[in-house]
Amino acid sequence: MTTSPIIRVSGLDHRVSLGAEQLTILQGITLEVKPGESVALVGASGSGKSTLLGLLAGLDIASDGEIEIGGRPLGALDEEQRARLRAEYIGFVFQSFLLLPTLTALENVMLPADLQGRRGNRERALQLLEQVGLKDRVRHFPTQLSGGEQQRVAIARAFMTEPSLLLADEPTGNLDHHTGGQIIELLFRLNREHGTTLLIVTHDEALAGRCERRLLMTAGRLEEQHGQS
């Protein structure tokens, strides 16, 4: 039985205007990712990794080429439809956590489902916070949490809507080695338990080494790296 890719990219180019000139950020990107796979996207700063992640999320539209997420071509969707696809299908984890400071950990985790008008959010959010080891921190605000705890809240929030695809941009980038290791274990445990596809931009060799595949971005071009342990 063949499984359709959750991500399919073909002939992707992306350019931005810089004054009177056009700067090429991505060129000739072709990529397929199967459901449940874990993929590390590595490369030097400025090579285009975060730009590709943003395009896959539908936060921007590519200059040329096609992107399909779950069989839906992003180029055929308007901004509202792309936002709906993100809300229903994609979870995000960022290096800077992006928690709302006026909401508790529990409220931050509940927020994506609340915005969708879902029911039973409190119970699910409490379960996720327990899964990430924060059942005693549910009423704490972000300023009362350590960096590692804030990232755990962000991961719980990303899994709140049961996304098929998790896009993570340097999820261990602001964390010390020990805390980063805990976050790596957590991501892959949730990946196993929920069957969520992981696409992770990272400079963290330990994190990249845990992924089933490793893709190298160099000056806007993408290639698969083989022989990584």
C-alpha positions as CSV (number, residue, x, y, z in Angstrom):
1,M,0.0,0.0,0.0
2,T,1.5,3.4,-1.0
3,T,1.2,6.3,1.4
4,S,0.8,9.7,-0.1
5,P,3.4,12.2,1.1
6,I,2.3,14.7,3.7
7,I,4.7,17.2,2.1
8,R,5.3,17.4,-1.6
9,V,7.4,20.2,-3.1
10,S,8.4,20.4,-6.7
11,G,10.4,23.0,-8.6
12,L,10.2,25.5,-5.8
13,D,11.9,28.9,-6.2
14,H,11.6,31.9,-4.0
15,R,12.8,35.4,-4.6
16,V,12.5,38.7,-2.7
17,S,12.9,42.3,-3.9
18,L,15.8,44.1,-2.6
19,G,15.5,47.6,-3.9
20,A,15.6,47.4,-7.7
21,E,17.1,43.9,-7.6
22,Q,15.7,40.4,-7.0
23,L,17.4,38.2,-4.4
24,T,17.1,34.5,-4.8
25,I,16.5,32.8,-1.5
26,L,15.5,29.3,-2.6
27,Q,16.0,27.6,-5.9
28,G,15.0,24.2,-7.4
29,I,13.7,22.7,-4.2
30,T,12.1,19.3,-4.6
31,L,11.0,17.3,-1.5
32,E,8.7,14.6,-0.4
33,V,8.1,13.7,3.3
34,K,5.9,10.7,4.3
35,P,3.4,10.7,7.2
36,G,5.1,10.0,10.5
37,E,8.7,10.7,9.3
38,S,11.1,12.8,11.2
39,V,13.3,15.0,9.1
40,A,16.1,17.4,10.1
41,L,16.8,20.4,8.0
42,V,20.3,21.6,8.5
43,G,22.6,24.2,7.0
44,A,24.4,27.5,7.7
45,S,22.5,30.5,9.0
46,G,21.0,32.4,6.0
47,S,20.9,29.4,3.8
48,G,17.1,29.5,3.4
49,K,15.9,26.9,6.0
50,S,13.5,29.2,7.9
51,T,12.2,30.6,4.6
52,L,11.3,27.1,3.4
53,L,9.6,26.4,6.7
54,G,7.5,29.5,6.3
55,L,6.5,28.6,2.8
56,L,5.5,25.1,3.9
57,A,3.3,26.6,6.5
58,G,1.7,28.9,4.0
59,L,2.9,32.0,5.7
60,D,4.2,33.2,2.4
61,I,3.7,32.2,-1.2
62,A,6.6,30.9,-3.3
63,S,7.7,32.7,-6.4
64,D,7.6,29.5,-8.5
65,G,6.9,25.9,-8.1
66,E,4.3,23.9,-6.1
67,I,3.8,22.9,-2.5
68,E,1.2,20.4,-1.4
69,I,0.4,19.8,2.3
70,G,-1.7,16.7,2.9
71,G,-2.5,16.7,-0.8
72,R,-3.8,20.3,-0.8
73,P,-1.9,22.7,-3.1
74,L,-1.1,25.8,-1.1
75,G,-0.9,28.0,-4.3
76,A,-4.6,27.3,-4.9
77,L,-5.7,28.5,-1.5
78,D,-6.4,32.0,-0.4
79,E,-5.0,33.5,2.8
80,E,-8.1,32.5,4.9
81,Q,-8.0,28.9,3.5
82,R,-4.3,28.7,4.3
83,A,-4.9,29.9,7.8
84,R,-7.6,27.2,8.2
85,L,-5.2,24.5,6.9
86,R,-2.6,25.6,9.4
87,A,-5.0,25.6,12.3
88,E,-6.3,22.1,11.5
89,Y,-3.2,20.4,10.2
90,I,0.0,22.0,11.4
91,G,1.7,22.6,14.8
92,F,4.5,25.1,15.3
93,V,7.4,25.2,17.8
94,F,9.7,28.2,17.7
95,Q,13.1,29.0,19.2
96,S,11.6,32.0,21.0
97,F,8.6,30.1,22.5
98,L,6.1,32.8,21.6
99,L,3.9,32.3,24.6
100,L,1.4,35.0,25.5
101,P,2.7,36.6,28.8
102,T,-0.8,37.4,30.2
103,L,-2.0,33.8,29.9
104,T,-1.1,30.9,32.2
105,A,0.6,27.8,30.9
106,L,-2.8,26.1,30.8
107,E,-4.4,29.0,28.9
108,N,-1.5,29.2,26.4
109,V,-1.9,25.5,25.6
110,M,-5.7,25.7,25.3
111,L,-5.5,28.8,23.0
112,P,-5.3,27.1,19.6
113,A,-8.3,24.8,20.2
114,D,-10.2,27.7,21.9
115,L,-9.8,29.7,18.7
116,Q,-11.2,26.8,16.7
117,G,-14.2,26.6,19.0
118,R,-13.4,23.1,20.1
119,R,-14.9,21.5,23.2
120,G,-13.1,19.7,26.1
121,N,-10.0,21.8,25.7
122,R,-9.2,22.1,29.4
123,E,-9.0,18.3,29.9
124,R,-6.8,17.8,26.8
125,A,-4.5,20.7,27.8
126,L,-4.1,19.3,31.3
127,Q,-3.2,15.9,29.8
128,L,-0.6,17.4,27.5
129,L,0.9,19.5,30.3
130,E,1.2,16.3,32.4
131,Q,2.8,14.5,29.4
132,V,5.5,17.2,29.2
133,G,6.1,17.1,32.9
134,L,4.4,20.4,33.9
135,K,1.3,19.3,35.8
136,D,2.4,21.4,38.8
137,R,3.0,24.5,36.6
138,V,-0.4,24.8,34.9
139,R,-1.3,28.1,36.7
140,H,2.1,29.7,36.2
141,F,2.7,32.5,33.8
142,P,5.6,32.4,31.3
143,T,7.7,34.8,33.4
144,Q,7.4,32.3,36.3
145,L,8.8,29.5,34.1
146,S,12.3,28.6,33.1
147,G,13.3,28.5,29.4
148,G,13.0,24.7,29.3
149,E,9.6,24.9,30.9
150,Q,8.4,27.5,28.5
151,Q,9.5,25.4,25.6
152,R,7.6,22.4,27.1
153,V,4.5,24.6,27.2
154,A,5.1,25.6,23.5
155,I,5.3,21.9,22.6
156,A,2.2,21.0,24.5
157,R,0.4,23.9,22.7
158,A,1.7,22.7,19.3
159,F,0.1,19.2,19.9
160,M,-3.2,20.7,21.3
161,T,-5.0,20.4,18.0
162,E,-3.5,17.0,17.2
163,P,-1.6,18.2,14.1
164,S,-0.6,15.8,11.4
165,L,2.6,17.9,10.8
166,L,4.9,19.7,13.3
167,L,7.2,22.4,12.0
168,A,9.9,23.3,14.5
169,D,12.4,26.1,14.0
170,E,15.5,25.6,16.3
171,P,13.4,24.2,19.2
172,T,16.5,23.7,21.3
173,G,18.3,26.8,20.2
174,N,17.8,28.8,23.4
175,L,18.3,26.0,25.8
176,D,21.2,24.5,27.7
177,H,22.5,21.1,26.7
178,H,20.7,19.2,29.4
179,T,17.3,20.9,28.9
180,G,17.8,20.6,25.1
181,G,18.2,16.9,25.5
182,Q,15.0,16.7,27.5
183,I,13.1,18.6,24.8
184,I,14.5,16.2,22.1
185,E,13.3,13.2,24.0
186,L,9.9,14.9,24.4
187,L,9.5,15.7,20.7
188,F,10.2,12.1,19.7
189,R,8.1,10.6,22.3
190,L,5.1,12.7,21.2
191,N,6.0,11.9,17.6
192,R,5.7,8.2,18.4
193,E,2.6,8.5,20.5
194,H,0.7,10.8,18.1
195,G,2.2,9.7,14.8
196,T,3.0,13.3,14.0
197,T,5.4,14.1,11.1
198,L,8.3,16.2,12.3
199,L,10.2,18.7,10.1
200,I,12.8,20.4,12.3
201,V,15.2,23.2,11.4
202,T,18.2,22.8,13.7
203,H,21.9,23.4,14.3
204,D,21.7,20.8,17.1
205,E,23.7,17.7,16.1
206,A,22.0,15.6,18.7
207,L,18.6,16.5,17.5
208,A,19.5,16.1,13.8
209,G,21.0,12.7,14.6
210,R,17.7,11.5,16.0
211,C,15.8,12.2,12.8
212,E,15.2,9.5,10.2
213,R,16.4,11.8,7.4
214,R,18.7,14.7,7.2
215,L,18.4,17.4,4.5
216,L,21.2,20.0,3.9
217,M,20.4,23.5,2.7
218,T,23.2,25.3,1.0
219,A,22.7,28.7,-0.6
220,G,19.1,28.0,-1.2
221,R,19.5,24.5,-2.6
222,L,18.4,21.3,-0.9
223,E,20.1,17.9,-0.9
224,E,19.6,14.7,1.1
225,Q,22.5,13.7,3.3
226,H,23.2,10.0,3.5
227,G,25.2,7.9,5.9
228,Q,24.3,9.9,9.0
229,S,24.0,7.9,12.2
